[in-house]
Amino acid sequence: MNIRINEQPAVVTGGLTLGQVAEQFRPGADVLILNGFPAPPETMVQEGDELFLIRRGEQPSEDELEFLMAARHTPGVHARLKQAVVGIAGVGGLGSAVATALARIGVGCLIIADFDVVEPSNLNRQQYFVDQIGLYKVEALAANLQRINPYVTVEPHRVMLDPANIPQIFAPCSVVVEAFDRADMKAMLVDTVLSLMPACTVVAASGLAGYDSNNSIITRKVSSRLYLVGDGLSEARPGNGLMAPRVAIAAGHQANQAVRLILGEEL
């Protein structure tokens, strides 16, 4: 019977349980992942199953680490995500959270662009640390992402984005995530990508300030190459600031929409 164990092909006899296979191939393994989900040792192994056998607390080899990080993915997903290139325009609250999610899921290359530095007021919602105050955001985020997943390529651009440089910076991308604060910058990014980059889809955001209902943040398909996340109403203004929970909800929508586009779920 042909199966895969920690991303390597293996042949086992029929009628074995997950625990028996683990004892044969990875004695002492106490985390047993079957086709992307933890399973009890008595589960029967079937033809074509994908197994990840992990010893809890053990530092894996460099060759094995990437596959173990992807152990909870649906089988076949990781290889497709690893080939993808996603651009993130602005790496503040939205962009830094989107980048973190995409790095954890194993998107192969992230192209990030921002001109700003980390400030104390950013720490209420952005994926930075106190000791990174004063650093350029793209450099701080690139360092953080490499600590999270060293197998993701991060290409940082410390630059103010405009219609002249957007097509060049994001040329390799199939998806660009718009993560600006200002409405005029949002419109500029969307217009530029849609008019000058015909092979690229934009995932934008609008309406995520404050602490209104979780469920008012949705993802809408505006056109064949534009998706918009948010409630469309809750703009940041005096008395209605940007706060980590709602920003994180919107960033999760944007990251998941990028993944759906990469995997062809929206075609």
C-alpha positions as a printed Julia matrix, in Angstrom:
267×3 Matrix{Float64}:
   0.0    0.0     0.0
   1.45   3.37   -1.07
   1.28   6.27    1.38
   3.36   9.34    2.25
   5.06   9.88    5.61
   6.41  13.34    6.4
   6.25  14.14    2.66
   8.27  11.07    1.7
   6.77   8.1    -0.22
   6.47   4.89    1.77
   5.1    1.4     1.19
   3.31  -0.44    4.0
   1.26  -3.58    4.21
  -2.51  -3.29    4.38
  -4.49  -3.52    7.58
  -2.2   -1.35    9.71
  -3.32   1.3    12.14
  -1.83   4.77   12.34
  -0.12   3.81   15.59
   1.45   0.72   14.05
   2.81   2.72   11.13
   4.19   5.32   13.55
   5.93   2.63   15.59
   7.49   1.22   12.43
   8.66   4.5    10.87
   8.93   6.98   13.78
   9.09   5.25   17.16
   8.05   7.57   19.95
   5.93   9.84   17.72
   3.09  11.22   19.84
   1.48  13.66   17.4
  -0.13  11.75   14.54
  -1.51  13.82   11.67
  -3.57  12.01    9.05
  -4.51  13.92    5.88
  -4.17  17.26    7.65
  -5.91  16.44   10.92
  -4.87  14.78   14.22
  -6.11  11.2    14.42
  -6.07   8.54   17.16
  -3.52   5.7    16.9
  -6.2    3.09   16.21
  -7.26   4.79   12.94
  -6.8    2.47    9.95
  -4.39   3.67    7.28
  -5.68   3.64    3.7
  -4.08   3.72    0.25
  -2.88   7.21   -0.65
  -3.03   8.6     2.91
  -0.62  11.38    3.9
   0.83  11.03    7.39
   2.91  13.34    9.53
   4.52  11.69   12.53
   5.9   14.12   15.1
   7.66  13.7    18.43
   6.27  16.44   20.65
   8.9   19.01   21.61
  11.59  17.62   19.31
  13.52  20.05   17.1
  13.24  18.6    13.59
  15.98  18.67   10.99
  16.08  21.61    8.57
  14.97  19.37    5.71
  11.96  18.16    7.67
  10.87  21.37    9.36
   9.05  22.92    6.41
   6.94  19.83    5.85
   6.06  19.54    9.51
   4.98  23.19    9.55
   2.55  22.33    6.75
   1.31  19.15    8.45
  -2.13  20.58    9.2
  -2.77  21.67    5.61
  -5.17  19.84    3.37
  -3.08  17.36    1.31
  -1.79  18.89   -1.93
  -2.24  22.48   -0.78
   1.28  23.23    0.41
   2.98  22.6    -2.94
   0.63  25.03   -4.68
   1.0   27.74   -2.04
   4.78  27.42   -2.16
   4.76  28.42   -5.85
   2.71  31.57   -5.25
   3.86  35.19   -5.11
   1.66  37.68   -3.22
   2.19  41.44   -2.95
   1.24  43.45    0.11
   0.93  47.21   -0.33
   1.34  48.76    3.11
   2.46  46.75    6.14
   0.65  48.44    9.0
  -2.22  46.82   10.9
  -3.74  45.03    7.94
  -0.63  44.33    5.91
   1.55  43.02    8.74
  -1.23  40.66    9.87
  -1.91  39.46    6.32
   1.8   38.82    5.8
   2.02  36.88    9.06
  -0.91  34.66    8.1
   0.44  34.0     4.61
   3.91  33.22    5.95
   2.48  30.74    8.45
   0.52  28.97    5.71
   3.63  28.78    3.53
   3.05  31.13    0.6
   6.36  30.93   -1.25
   7.16  34.61   -1.8
   5.81  37.78   -0.21
   6.64  41.14   -1.78
   6.03  43.84    0.83
   6.18  47.61    0.3
   5.93  50.5     2.75
   7.93  53.68    3.44
   7.1   54.15    7.13
   8.82  53.31   10.43
   7.41  51.5    13.48
   5.99  53.96   16.01
   4.61  53.39   19.53
   1.07  54.13   18.33
   1.35  51.22   15.87
   1.73  48.59   18.58
  -1.98  48.52   19.46
  -2.73  46.58   16.27
   0.37  45.94   14.15
   2.61  42.88   14.18
   5.72  44.53   15.62
   7.5   44.64   18.97
   8.59  47.41   21.32
  12.26  46.89   20.49
  11.47  47.49   16.8
  10.28  51.08   17.32
  12.14  53.31   14.89
  12.93  50.55   12.41
  11.53  50.66    8.91
   8.41  48.51    8.86
   9.41  46.43    5.84
  12.73  45.54    7.46
  11.18  44.75   10.85
   8.42  42.67    9.27
  10.86  40.78    7.04
  12.86  39.82   10.14
   9.72  38.71   11.99
   8.48  36.62    9.07
  11.82  34.87    8.73
  11.58  33.87   12.4
   8.06  32.53   11.79
   8.83  30.63    8.58
  12.38  30.64    7.2
  11.18  28.89    4.03
   9.2   31.91    2.8
  11.04  34.41    0.62
  10.35  37.99    1.72
  11.19  40.8    -0.69
  10.98  44.16    1.12
  10.69  47.5    -0.69
  11.16  50.64    1.43
   9.36  53.0    -0.91
   6.3   55.2    -1.32
   4.14  53.36   -3.84
   2.82  55.24   -6.86
   1.5   54.39  -10.35
   5.03  54.44  -11.76
   6.58  51.85   -9.45
   3.65  49.58   -8.57
   3.74  47.55  -11.83
   7.47  47.01  -11.46
   7.53  46.1    -7.77
   4.55  43.75   -7.93
   5.22  42.36  -11.42
   5.64  38.71  -10.26
   2.42  38.74   -8.2
  -0.84  37.03   -9.05
  -2.52  38.75   -6.07
  -1.86  42.15   -4.49
  -3.34  42.94   -1.07
  -4.22  46.62   -0.57
  -3.52  47.55    3.05
  -3.32  51.34    3.19
  -4.98  53.68    5.7
  -5.73  56.58    3.35
  -8.65  56.42    0.92
  -6.73  58.18   -1.86
  -3.88  55.65   -1.63
  -6.36  52.78   -1.66
  -7.99  54.11   -4.83
  -4.63  54.72   -6.48
  -3.4   51.18   -5.81
  -6.6   49.57   -7.04
  -6.77  51.71  -10.19
  -3.12  51.11  -11.01
  -3.24  47.34  -10.66
  -6.53  46.95  -12.51
  -5.45  49.17  -15.41
  -1.77  48.24  -15.77
  -1.48  44.65  -14.45
  -4.06  42.54  -16.29
  -2.9   39.23  -14.79
  -3.22  40.44  -11.19
  -6.17  40.48   -8.76
  -6.54  43.02   -5.94
  -7.86  42.21   -2.46
  -8.69  45.59   -0.9
 -10.25  46.68    2.41
 -12.57  49.44    3.57
 -14.54  49.82    6.8
 -12.92  48.08    9.76
 -12.43  50.71   12.47
 -13.82  50.61   15.99
 -15.41  47.63   17.71
 -18.68  47.16   15.83
 -20.09  43.73   15.03
 -17.69  41.0    13.96
 -20.12  39.78   11.36
 -20.47  43.08    9.53
 -17.0   42.53    8.04
 -17.48  40.55    4.85
 -15.68  39.83    1.6
 -17.42  41.03   -1.55
 -16.5   40.36   -5.17
 -16.66  43.78   -6.82
 -15.44  42.68  -10.24
 -13.56  39.76  -11.78
 -10.25  41.1   -10.43
 -11.28  43.06   -7.35
 -12.42  41.85   -3.93
 -13.31  44.22   -1.1
 -13.18  43.31    2.6
 -14.89  45.28    5.38
 -18.25  46.76    6.26
 -17.78  49.74    3.93
 -18.84  52.16    6.68
 -16.59  52.14    9.76
 -13.8   54.47    8.72
 -11.13  55.57   11.16
 -11.88  59.02   12.59
 -11.8   60.81   15.93
 -13.76  58.69   18.37
 -13.58  55.6    16.15
  -9.98  54.41   16.01
  -8.36  51.33   14.55
  -8.25  48.47   17.06
  -6.52  45.12   16.89
  -9.53  42.75   16.93
 -11.45  44.18   13.97
  -8.26  44.86   12.02
  -7.29  41.22   12.57
 -10.72  40.03   11.37
 -10.36  42.02    8.15
  -6.76  40.88    7.68
  -7.91  37.29    8.06
 -10.49  37.85    5.33
  -7.86  39.32    3.04
  -5.34  36.54    3.67
  -7.92  33.82    3.15
  -9.16  35.47   -0.04
  -5.59  35.52   -1.35
  -5.3   31.81   -0.57
  -8.59  31.06   -2.34
  -7.35  32.89   -5.43
  -4.03  31.03   -5.38
  -5.82  27.69   -5.15
  -8.25  28.56   -7.93
 -11.34  28.57   -5.74
 -12.6   31.85   -7.24
 -12.05  31.04  -10.92
